[in-house]
Amino acid sequence: MKRVRYVSRFRENMSPAAIQALAREASEFNSGHQITGALLATGQIFFQMIEGPRQEIDALWSRIKADPRHVDVVILSSEEGGLSRLCPDWSMKTIDLSIDASEATLPLRTLIQLIFDQHKIIDSAVEALEKATWNMLLKAELNDMERIAGM
Ligand SMILES: Cc1cc2nc3c(=O)[nH]c(=O)nc-3n(C[C@H](O)[C@H](O)[C@H](O)COP(=O)(O)O)c2cc1C
C-alpha cells in the first residue's frame, strides 16, 4: 500500500462542471484499480490524497503530475507499507469548495492556500541551496585544478 498527498495550482479557472467531469473521470478509473482517496478543489488549489497498491499509485502519479489542468504540483507526503486505507469507500471523494465560498469553508480554503504557499517557499529555498552548493563545489574544483596546474 502506498499513500501520496499533494497540492497543486489550477493552470486556469475551472468551472464546477469541469471539476465534476474530472472527479467522474478519476472515480471511474480508480474504482477499477483499487485506488481510493479524496480531492479538494478551492477554485485555485487542489489538495488530493490517493492510496492503493504501489504500482497503481506510481502509474497514476505519473499521469497526474503531467496533467495540464494544474501546475506547481508539490508532494506533501508519500508513505508506504503497513498502511490501512483512510478512505476505503471513496474511489475519489471530491469536494469543490469554490461552489461553497461561505464562512463555513473559509478555514479549509485558507489552510490549503497556506500549505501551498509554504511549500512553494520551501521549494524555492531548496533550489537556491542546491545552486549555492553546486557553485561552491565548482569553485573548489577549479581551485584544485589551478593548484595542480601550478597557476
Ligand atoms: C487534480 C487532479 C487529480 C486527478 N486525480 C485523478 C485520479 O485520482 N484518478 C485518475 O484516474 N485520474 C486523475 N486525474 C486525471 C489524470 O491526471 C489523467 O488525466 C487521467 O489519468 C488520464 O490520463 P491519460 O490522458 O494519460 O490517459 C487527476 C487530474 C487532476 C488535475
The ligand as a Gaussian input file, in Angstrom:
#p B3LYP/6-31G(d) Opt

LIG

0 1
 C       -6.032000      17.410000      -9.597000
 C       -6.177000      16.178000     -10.422000
 C       -6.474000      14.957000      -9.819000
 C       -6.626000      13.803000     -10.567000
 N       -6.914000      12.621000      -9.953000
 C       -7.063000      11.506000     -10.677000
 C       -7.362000      10.256000     -10.061000
 O       -7.495000      10.140000      -8.854000
 N       -7.509000       9.164000     -10.875000
 C       -7.396000       9.241000     -12.239000
 O       -7.537000       8.227000     -12.920000
 N       -7.115000      10.400000     -12.849000
 C       -6.958000      11.539000     -12.110000
 N       -6.675000      12.708000     -12.733000
 C       -6.602000      12.711000     -14.196000
 C       -5.232000      12.263000     -14.664000
 O       -4.297000      13.311000     -14.444000
 C       -5.258000      11.932000     -16.166000
 O       -5.856000      12.951000     -16.879000
 C       -6.021000      10.659000     -16.400000
 O       -5.490000       9.646000     -15.595000
 C       -5.962000      10.246000     -17.881000
 O       -4.641000      10.134000     -18.252000
 P       -4.209000       9.915000     -19.773000
 O       -4.848000      11.040000     -20.532000
 O       -2.715000       9.999000     -19.761000
 O       -4.749000       8.585000     -20.148000
 C       -6.498000      13.871000     -11.982000
 C       -6.187000      15.096000     -12.581000
 C       -6.034000      16.239000     -11.834000
 C       -5.716000      17.535000     -12.490000

